[in-house]
């Protein structure tokens, strides 16, 4: 059989005394639970504040990155237009250089210069310079 605690008088506690003892224990537990609940609530509030701060910081950073990406995209489009324009200019310059080379190689003076060079070569040969 289970033994019951006895009081200082040697008798088993009455139902009222047991109820009071259980009530005291429950009040202690309730008080401790209130402290635990307050600590958990405080921790949750601090975590919420930290999360909100990190969220705001990350949102601002993402916004700046999106702005930078938009600006870079616009710059790239502008550079593509510039590069395409330069390609046309380079092609035009190449054609112009080719035309100038052709004109230079086929100019009228070319024949007269060749004749003059031949005459100079003959004179140099007579003089013994060549």
Secondary structure, 3 states (H helix, E strand, C coil): CCCCCECCCCCECCHHHHHHHHHHHHHHHHHHHHHHHHHHHHHHHHHHHHHHHHHHHHHHHHHHHHHHHHHHHHHHHHHHHHHHHHHHHHHHHHHHHHHHHHHHHCCHHHHHHHHHHHHHHHHHHHHCCC
